[in-house]
Amino acid sequence: MADARSGRAAAEARKAAAQAPDGADGGRARYVAIITDGNGRWARRRGVPVIAGHEAGADVVKARLRDAVSLGIEELTVYSFSTENWNRSEDEVAGIMDMFARRIDAETPELHAEGVRMRFIGRRTSPVSPDLVARMEWAENLTRDNRRITLYVAFNYGGRAEIVDAARTFNGSTEEEFSAHLYAPEMHDPDLIIRTSGEQRISNYLLWQGAYSEFVFRDELWPDFSREAFEQSLNYFAARRRRFGGR
């Protein structure tokens, strides 16, 4: 199975390279962000509660995180819960909060043992409970010295909110100085942003950091996003030319 998967991924890489302009030099993506979209639709199509879709999506985050290590990715950022997601039903929001707390408790020691550094980006004020904030801080403190890969979890996150929050404390004059006021100043700008579920929009995600990111849009719903789909996305990136405003 692994050989077949690798063969398909290699074929996709050749296809992407053939479609790219001469001299494409995207190279290996080291910093990758994902908009993990489609958990609710995945659940509805199977006739199961929406929280089952979020649980399946969380399982895929952990699986693709482990793939990211083997694929040479140094930072993986996932969109877990946005500032707009509070507008969903009370039952769904409560289920997500409960799941998030349970998974931090259960999975942080496991990820710590695997050398994963965990960071949460987003507002840590109401309506996020103090208990959940304490759990996030515990996970960050436990894993702070790990260097195998950094997992950034965007929770109660909005790109506009991040820029507004940074602007409140900014007194400098340069982009570099402004970046120091973002939620995670040490986070690199993503080389590649992937969005699942067939939607083609940024949805208020990493607006500052993603200014020059490449995008790949996938049709799979997030719980169906496989290692093969991940490898294909990275191959598409590698076949592109990144100009950063030049020629």
KEVEXNU-376236 format. One line per 3 residues: their letters; for each residue z, y, x of N, C-alpha, C. Coordinates in steps of 0.1 Angstrom, whole numbers, padded with zeros to 4 digits, always signed. Example, Ala and Ser with C-alpha at 12.3 -4.5 7.8 and 13.67 -1.06 7.14 Angstrom:
<nodes>
AS	+0078,-0057,+0132,+0078,-0045,+0123,+0078,-0033,+0132 | +0071,-0022,+0128,+0071,-0011,+0137,+0079,+0000,+0129
</nodes>
This chain:
<nodes>
MAD	+0000,-0012,+0008,+0000,+0000,+0000,+0000,+0013,+0009 | +0008,+0013,+0019,+0009,+0024,+0028,-0004,+0027,+0035 | -0011,+0016,+0039,-0024,+0018,+0046,-0034,+0023,+0036
ARS	-0034,+0019,+0024,-0044,+0024,+0014,-0041,+0039,+0011 | -0028,+0042,+0010,-0025,+0056,+0007,-0029,+0065,+0019 | -0027,+0060,+0031,-0031,+0068,+0043,-0046,+0070,+0043
GRA	-0053,+0059,+0039,-0068,+0060,+0039,-0073,+0070,+0029 | -0067,+0070,+0017,-0071,+0080,+0007,-0068,+0094,+0012 | -0056,+0096,+0018,-0052,+0109,+0023,-0062,+0114,+0034
AAE	-0066,+0104,+0043,-0076,+0108,+0053,-0090,+0112,+0047 | -0093,+0104,+0037,-0106,+0108,+0030,-0105,+0121,+0024 | -0094,+0125,+0018,-0092,+0138,+0012,-0093,+0149,+0022
ARK	-0087,+0146,+0034,-0088,+0156,+0045,-0102,+0158,+0049 | -0110,+0148,+0050,-0124,+0149,+0054,-0132,+0157,+0044 | -0128,+0155,+0031,-0135,+0162,+0020,-0131,+0177,+0021
AAA	-0118,+0180,+0023,-0114,+0194,+0024,-0120,+0201,+0035 | -0121,+0194,+0047,-0127,+0200,+0059,-0142,+0203,+0056 | -0149,+0194,+0049,-0163,+0196,+0046,-0165,+0208,+0037
QAP	-0155,+0211,+0029,-0157,+0222,+0019,-0152,+0236,+0026 | -0145,+0235,+0037,-0140,+0247,+0043,-0150,+0254,+0051 | -0149,+0267,+0054,-0158,+0274,+0062,-0157,+0270,+0076
DGA	-0168,+0272,+0084,-0167,+0269,+0098,-0156,+0276,+0105 | -0149,+0269,+0114,-0138,+0275,+0122,-0125,+0276,+0114 | -0124,+0268,+0103,-0111,+0268,+0096,-0100,+0263,+0105
DGG	-0089,+0270,+0104,-0078,+0267,+0114,-0064,+0268,+0108 | -0063,+0263,+0096,-0050,+0263,+0089,-0039,+0257,+0097 | -0042,+0245,+0104,-0033,+0238,+0112,-0022,+0231,+0103
RAR	-0011,+0227,+0109,-0001,+0220,+0102,+0008,+0230,+0095 | +0011,+0228,+0082,+0020,+0236,+0075,+0035,+0232,+0079 | +0042,+0241,+0084,+0056,+0238,+0088,+0066,+0243,+0077
YVA	+0062,+0253,+0070,+0071,+0259,+0060,+0063,+0258,+0046 | +0069,+0251,+0037,+0062,+0248,+0024,+0072,+0251,+0013 | +0066,+0257,+0002,+0074,+0260,-0010,+0067,+0254,-0022
IIT	+0074,+0249,-0031,+0068,+0242,-0043,+0074,+0248,-0056 | +0065,+0251,-0065,+0069,+0254,-0079,+0069,+0241,-0087 | +0080,+0235,-0089,+0081,+0222,-0095,+0080,+0222,-0110
DGN	+0068,+0224,-0115,+0066,+0226,-0129,+0062,+0214,-0136 | +0067,+0212,-0149,+0062,+0202,-0157,+0072,+0191,-0162 | +0085,+0193,-0158,+0095,+0183,-0162,+0096,+0182,-0177
GRW	+0096,+0193,-0185,+0097,+0192,-0199,+0085,+0185,-0206 | +0073,+0188,-0201,+0061,+0182,-0207,+0061,+0167,-0204 | +0065,+0164,-0192,+0066,+0150,-0188,+0076,+0142,-0197
ARR	+0087,+0148,-0201,+0096,+0142,-0210,+0090,+0141,-0224 | +0084,+0151,-0229,+0078,+0151,-0243,+0068,+0141,-0244 | +0059,+0139,-0234,+0049,+0129,-0234,+0054,+0115,-0235
RGV	+0066,+0113,-0230,+0072,+0100,-0231,+0082,+0098,-0242 | +0084,+0108,-0250,+0093,+0107,-0261,+0108,+0106,-0257 | +0111,+0112,-0246,+0125,+0111,-0241,+0131,+0125,-0241
PVI	+0144,+0126,-0240,+0151,+0140,-0240,+0146,+0148,-0228 | +0145,+0161,-0230,+0140,+0169,-0219,+0148,+0168,-0206 | +0161,+0166,-0208,+0170,+0164,-0196,+0165,+0152,-0187
AGH	+0160,+0142,-0194,+0154,+0131,-0186,+0143,+0135,-0177 | +0135,+0145,-0182,+0124,+0150,-0174,+0130,+0157,-0162 | +0141,+0165,-0164,+0147,+0172,-0152,+0153,+0162,-0143
EAG	+0159,+0151,-0148,+0165,+0141,-0139,+0154,+0135,-0130 | +0143,+0131,-0137,+0131,+0126,-0130,+0126,+0135,-0119 | +0125,+0148,-0123,+0121,+0158,-0114,+0130,+0160,-0102
ADV	+0143,+0159,-0104,+0152,+0159,-0093,+0151,+0148,-0083 | +0148,+0136,-0089,+0146,+0124,-0081,+0134,+0126,-0072 | +0123,+0133,-0077,+0111,+0135,-0069,+0114,+0145,-0059
VKA	+0122,+0155,-0061,+0125,+0165,-0051,+0131,+0158,-0039 | +0140,+0149,-0041,+0147,+0141,-0030,+0137,+0133,-0023 | +0128,+0126,-0030,+0118,+0117,-0024,+0108,+0126,-0016
RLR	+0103,+0137,-0021,+0094,+0145,-0013,+0100,+0152,-0002 | +0113,+0155,-0003,+0121,+0160,+0009,+0120,+0151,+0020 | +0122,+0138,+0018,+0122,+0128,+0028,+0108,+0127,+0034
DAV	+0098,+0128,+0025,+0084,+0127,+0030,+0081,+0139,+0039 | +0087,+0151,+0035,+0085,+0163,+0043,+0089,+0161,+0057 | +0100,+0154,+0059,+0105,+0152,+0073,+0095,+0144,+0081
SLG	+0090,+0134,+0075,+0080,+0125,+0082,+0067,+0132,+0084 | +0064,+0142,+0076,+0051,+0150,+0077,+0052,+0162,+0086 | +0064,+0164,+0092,+0065,+0175,+0102,+0069,+0188,+0096
IEE	+0073,+0189,+0083,+0077,+0201,+0077,+0091,+0205,+0081 | +0093,+0217,+0084,+0106,+0222,+0089,+0115,+0228,+0079 | +0108,+0234,+0069,+0115,+0241,+0058,+0108,+0238,+0045
LTV	+0115,+0233,+0035,+0110,+0230,+0021,+0118,+0238,+0011 | +0111,+0246,+0003,+0117,+0254,-0007,+0112,+0250,-0021 | +0122,+0247,-0030,+0118,+0242,-0043,+0124,+0252,-0054
YSF	+0116,+0254,-0064,+0120,+0263,-0075,+0127,+0255,-0085 | +0141,+0256,-0085,+0149,+0248,-0093,+0152,+0254,-0107 | +0156,+0266,-0107,+0159,+0273,-0120,+0157,+0288,-0118
STE	+0149,+0294,-0127,+0146,+0308,-0125,+0155,+0317,-0133 | +0155,+0330,-0130,+0162,+0339,-0138,+0158,+0340,-0153 | +0145,+0336,-0155,+0140,+0335,-0169,+0144,+0323,-0176
NWN	+0148,+0312,-0169,+0150,+0299,-0176,+0163,+0300,-0185 | +0171,+0310,-0183,+0182,+0311,-0192,+0178,+0313,-0207 | +0165,+0317,-0209,+0160,+0319,-0222,+0157,+0306,-0230
RSE	+0159,+0294,-0223,+0157,+0281,-0229,+0168,+0278,-0239 | +0167,+0267,-0246,+0178,+0263,-0255,+0191,+0261,-0248 | +0202,+0264,-0256,+0215,+0262,-0250,+0217,+0248,-0245
DEV	+0212,+0238,-0253,+0214,+0224,-0249,+0207,+0221,-0236 | +0195,+0226,-0234,+0187,+0223,-0222,+0194,+0230,-0210 | +0198,+0242,-0211,+0205,+0250,-0200,+0218,+0243,-0197
AGI	+0226,+0239,-0206,+0238,+0232,-0204,+0236,+0219,-0196 | +0225,+0212,-0201,+0222,+0199,-0194,+0218,+0201,-0180 | +0210,+0211,-0177,+0206,+0214,-0163,+0217,+0218,-0155
MDM	+0227,+0226,-0160,+0238,+0230,-0152,+0247,+0218,-0149 | +0249,+0209,-0158,+0257,+0197,-0156,+0250,+0188,-0146 | +0237,+0187,-0147,+0229,+0178,-0137,+0230,+0184,-0123
FAR	+0228,+0197,-0122,+0228,+0204,-0109,+0242,+0202,-0102 | +0253,+0203,-0110,+0266,+0202,-0104,+0268,+0187,-0100 | +0264,+0178,-0108,+0266,+0163,-0105,+0258,+0160,-0092
RID	+0246,+0165,-0091,+0237,+0161,-0080,+0242,+0167,-0067 | +0247,+0179,-0068,+0253,+0185,-0056,+0264,+0177,-0050 | +0273,+0173,-0059,+0285,+0165,-0056,+0280,+0151,-0050
AET	+0271,+0145,-0056,+0267,+0131,-0052,+0257,+0131,-0041 | +0248,+0140,-0040,+0238,+0139,-0030,+0240,+0147,-0017 | +0249,+0157,-0017,+0251,+0165,-0005,+0256,+0156,+0007
PEL	+0266,+0147,+0005,+0270,+0139,+0016,+0258,+0130,+0022 | +0250,+0125,+0013,+0238,+0117,+0017,+0228,+0125,+0025 | +0225,+0137,+0020,+0216,+0146,+0027,+0222,+0151,+0040
HAE	+0234,+0153,+0040,+0241,+0157,+0053,+0240,+0146,+0063 | +0242,+0134,+0059,+0241,+0122,+0069,+0226,+0121,+0074 | +0217,+0126,+0066,+0203,+0125,+0071,+0198,+0138,+0079
GVR	+0208,+0147,+0081,+0204,+0159,+0089,+0198,+0170,+0082 | +0199,+0170,+0069,+0193,+0181,+0060,+0203,+0193,+0059 | +0198,+0205,+0062,+0205,+0217,+0060,+0202,+0222,+0046
MRF	+0212,+0226,+0038,+0210,+0230,+0025,+0213,+0245,+0023 | +0204,+0252,+0016,+0206,+0266,+0014,+0202,+0269,-0001 | +0209,+0277,-0008,+0206,+0281,-0021,+0203,+0296,-0021
IGR	+0192,+0299,-0028,+0187,+0313,-0029,+0187,+0317,-0043 | +0192,+0329,-0046,+0193,+0334,-0060,+0206,+0341,-0062 | +0207,+0347,-0074,+0219,+0354,-0078,+0231,+0344,-0080
RTS	+0242,+0347,-0075,+0254,+0339,-0077,+0264,+0345,-0086 | +0260,+0353,-0095,+0268,+0360,-0105,+0266,+0354,-0119 | +0274,+0358,-0128,+0273,+0354,-0142,+0258,+0356,-0147
PVS	+0253,+0346,-0154,+0259,+0335,-0161,+0261,+0322,-0152 | +0259,+0322,-0139,+0262,+0310,-0131,+0277,+0309,-0130 | +0283,+0298,-0133,+0297,+0296,-0133,+0303,+0297,-0119
PDL	+0315,+0302,-0117,+0322,+0302,-0104,+0323,+0288,-0098 | +0325,+0278,-0107,+0327,+0264,-0102,+0314,+0260,-0096 | +0302,+0263,-0102,+0289,+0259,-0096,+0287,+0267,-0083
VAR	+0290,+0279,-0083,+0289,+0287,-0070,+0297,+0281,-0059 | +0309,+0276,-0062,+0317,+0270,-0052,+0311,+0257,-0047 | +0305,+0249,-0056,+0298,+0237,-0051,+0287,+0240,-0042
MEW	+0279,+0251,-0045,+0268,+0254,-0037,+0273,+0259,-0023 | +0283,+0267,-0023,+0289,+0271,-0010,+0294,+0260,-0002 | +0300,+0250,-0009,+0305,+0238,-0002,+0294,+0230,+0005
AEN	+0283,+0228,-0002,+0271,+0221,+0003,+0265,+0229,+0015 | +0265,+0242,+0014,+0259,+0250,+0025,+0268,+0249,+0037 | +0281,+0250,+0035,+0290,+0249,+0047,+0290,+0236,+0053
LTR	+0290,+0225,+0045,+0290,+0212,+0051,+0278,+0209,+0060 | +0266,+0214,+0055,+0253,+0211,+0062,+0248,+0222,+0071 | +0256,+0232,+0074,+0251,+0244,+0080,+0246,+0242,+0094
DNR	+0251,+0232,+0101,+0247,+0229,+0115,+0235,+0219,+0116 | +0231,+0214,+0105,+0220,+0204,+0106,+0207,+0210,+0109 | +0198,+0203,+0116,+0186,+0209,+0121,+0173,+0200,+0118
RIT	+0175,+0189,+0111,+0163,+0181,+0109,+0153,+0187,+0100 | +0158,+0193,+0089,+0149,+0201,+0080,+0159,+0209,+0071 | +0154,+0221,+0067,+0162,+0229,+0058,+0156,+0228,+0044
LYV	+0164,+0225,+0034,+0160,+0225,+0020,+0166,+0238,+0014 | +0157,+0247,+0010,+0160,+0259,+0002,+0158,+0256,-0013 | +0169,+0258,-0020,+0169,+0255,-0035,+0170,+0269,-0042
AFN	+0159,+0273,-0048,+0159,+0285,-0056,+0165,+0283,-0069 | +0177,+0288,-0071,+0185,+0286,-0083,+0190,+0299,-0088 | +0188,+0302,-0101,+0190,+0315,-0107,+0182,+0325,-0099
YGG	+0170,+0322,-0096,+0162,+0329,-0087,+0150,+0336,-0094 | +0147,+0349,-0090,+0135,+0356,-0094,+0131,+0364,-0082 | +0118,+0364,-0080,+0113,+0372,-0069,+0115,+0387,-0070
RAE	+0114,+0392,-0082,+0116,+0406,-0085,+0131,+0409,-0083 | +0140,+0400,-0088,+0154,+0402,-0087,+0158,+0403,-0072 | +0152,+0394,-0064,+0155,+0394,-0050,+0152,+0407,-0043
IVD	+0140,+0412,-0046,+0136,+0425,-0041,+0145,+0437,-0045 | +0149,+0437,-0058,+0158,+0447,-0063,+0171,+0446,-0056 | +0176,+0434,-0055,+0189,+0432,-0048,+0189,+0436,-0034
AAR	+0178,+0433,-0027,+0177,+0437,-0013,+0176,+0453,-0012 | +0169,+0459,-0021,+0167,+0473,-0021,+0180,+0481,-0023 | +0190,+0475,-0030,+0203,+0481,-0032,+0210,+0484,-0019
TFN	+0208,+0475,-0009,+0216,+0477,+0003,+0207,+0481,+0015 | +0195,+0485,+0012,+0185,+0488,+0023,+0185,+0502,+0026 | +0187,+0505,+0039,+0186,+0519,+0043,+0177,+0521,+0055
GST	+0169,+0511,+0058,+0160,+0512,+0070,+0146,+0517,+0066 | +0136,+0514,+0074,+0123,+0519,+0072,+0112,+0509,+0075 | +0115,+0497,+0080,+0105,+0487,+0083,+0106,+0475,+0074
EEE	+0095,+0467,+0074,+0095,+0455,+0067,+0105,+0445,+0073 | +0106,+0445,+0086,+0115,+0435,+0092,+0129,+0439,+0088 | +0133,+0451,+0088,+0146,+0455,+0084,+0149,+0452,+0069
FSA	+0139,+0453,+0061,+0140,+0450,+0047,+0143,+0435,+0045 | +0135,+0427,+0053,+0136,+0412,+0052,+0150,+0407,+0054 | +0158,+0415,+0063,+0171,+0411,+0066,+0181,+0412,+0054
HLY	+0176,+0418,+0043,+0185,+0420,+0031,+0181,+0410,+0020 | +0172,+0401,+0023,+0168,+0391,+0013,+0179,+0380,+0012 | +0178,+0371,+0002,+0188,+0361,+0000,+0190,+0352,+0012
APE	+0179,+0348,+0019,+0180,+0340,+0031,+0171,+0346,+0042 | +0177,+0356,+0049,+0168,+0363,+0059,+0162,+0354,+0069 | +0169,+0342,+0072,+0164,+0333,+0082,+0152,+0325,+0078
MHD	+0149,+0325,+0065,+0139,+0316,+0059,+0125,+0322,+0063 | +0116,+0313,+0069,+0103,+0317,+0072,+0094,+0319,+0060 | +0084,+0328,+0061,+0075,+0329,+0050,+0067,+0316,+0049
PDL	+0065,+0311,+0037,+0059,+0298,+0035,+0044,+0299,+0039 | +0040,+0289,+0047,+0026,+0287,+0050,+0018,+0284,+0037 | +0024,+0275,+0029,+0018,+0269,+0018,+0027,+0269,+0006
IIR	+0022,+0274,-0006,+0029,+0272,-0019,+0021,+0263,-0028 | +0028,+0253,-0032,+0021,+0243,-0041,+0027,+0245,-0055 | +0018,+0244,-0065,+0023,+0244,-0079,+0018,+0233,-0087
TSG	+0026,+0226,-0094,+0022,+0214,-0101,+0020,+0218,-0116 | +0015,+0208,-0124,+0013,+0209,-0138,+0000,+0216,-0143 | -0009,+0220,-0134,-0021,+0225,-0138,-0021,+0240,-0141
EQR	-0009,+0246,-0140,-0008,+0261,-0142,-0012,+0268,-0129 | -0018,+0280,-0130,-0022,+0287,-0118,-0017,+0301,-0118 | -0004,+0302,-0116,+0003,+0315,-0115,+0015,+0314,-0106
ISN	+0020,+0325,-0102,+0031,+0325,-0092,+0045,+0325,-0099 | +0046,+0329,-0111,+0058,+0329,-0119,+0070,+0334,-0112 | +0069,+0346,-0106,+0080,+0354,-0101,+0087,+0346,-0089
YLL	+0079,+0339,-0081,+0084,+0331,-0071,+0081,+0336,-0057 | +0091,+0339,-0049,+0089,+0343,-0035,+0078,+0354,-0034 | +0080,+0364,-0041,+0070,+0375,-0042,+0069,+0382,-0028
WQG	+0080,+0384,-0021,+0080,+0390,-0008,+0075,+0380,+0002 | +0080,+0368,+0003,+0077,+0359,+0013,+0063,+0353,+0012 | +0058,+0352,+0000,+0045,+0346,-0002,+0033,+0355,-0001
AYS	+0035,+0367,+0005,+0024,+0377,+0005,+0011,+0371,+0011 | +0013,+0363,+0022,+0001,+0357,+0028,+0001,+0342,+0028 | +0008,+0336,+0019,+0008,+0321,+0017,-0005,+0316,+0012
EFV	-0009,+0304,+0016,-0020,+0297,+0009,-0014,+0290,-0003 | -0023,+0288,-0013,-0019,+0282,-0026,-0027,+0269,-0028 | -0020,+0259,-0033,-0027,+0247,-0038,-0021,+0244,-0052
FRD	-0030,+0243,-0062,-0026,+0240,-0076,-0029,+0226,-0079 | -0020,+0219,-0084,-0021,+0204,-0087,-0020,+0202,-0102 | -0028,+0192,-0107,-0027,+0189,-0121,-0015,+0180,-0125
ELW	-0009,+0173,-0115,+0002,+0164,-0119,+0014,+0172,-0124 | +0021,+0167,-0134,+0034,+0172,-0137,+0043,+0168,-0126 | +0053,+0177,-0124,+0062,+0175,-0112,+0067,+0161,-0110
PDF	+0072,+0154,-0121,+0078,+0140,-0118,+0067,+0130,-0114 | +0054,+0134,-0115,+0043,+0125,-0111,+0038,+0129,-0097 | +0044,+0139,-0091,+0039,+0144,-0078,+0043,+0134,-0067
SRE	+0033,+0127,-0062,+0035,+0116,-0053,+0034,+0120,-0038 | +0037,+0112,-0029,+0035,+0114,-0015,+0020,+0117,-0012 | +0012,+0109,-0019,-0003,+0110,-0017,-0007,+0124,-0021
AFE	-0002,+0129,-0032,-0006,+0143,-0037,+0000,+0153,-0027 | +0011,+0151,-0021,+0017,+0160,-0011,+0008,+0160,+0001 | +0004,+0148,+0006,-0004,+0148,+0018,-0018,+0155,+0016
QSL	-0023,+0153,+0004,-0036,+0159,+0001,-0035,+0174,+0001 | -0024,+0179,-0005,-0021,+0194,-0005,-0020,+0199,+0009 | -0013,+0192,+0018,-0012,+0196,+0032,-0026,+0196,+0039
NYF	-0034,+0186,+0036,-0047,+0185,+0042,-0056,+0196,+0037 | -0055,+0200,+0025,-0063,+0212,+0020,-0059,+0224,+0028 | -0046,+0226,+0030,-0041,+0237,+0038,-0047,+0237,+0052
AAR	-0047,+0225,+0058,-0051,+0224,+0072,-0066,+0228,+0074 | -0074,+0226,+0063,-0088,+0229,+0064,-0092,+0243,+0062 | -0082,+0252,+0059,-0085,+0266,+0056,-0084,+0275,+0068
RRR	-0091,+0286,+0067,-0090,+0297,+0077,-0080,+0307,+0072 | -0070,+0310,+0080,-0060,+0320,+0076,-0063,+0333,+0084 | -0066,+0344,+0078,-0071,+0356,+0084,-0060,+0367,+0085
FGG	-0050,+0367,+0076,-0040,+0377,+0075,-0045,+0391,+0076 | -0056,+0393,+0068,-0062,+0407,+0068,-0072,+0409,+0078 | -0074,+0400,+0088,-0084,+0402,+0098,-0097,+0395,+0094
R	-0106,+0393,+0104,-0118,+0386,+0102,-0119,+0374,+0110
</nodes>
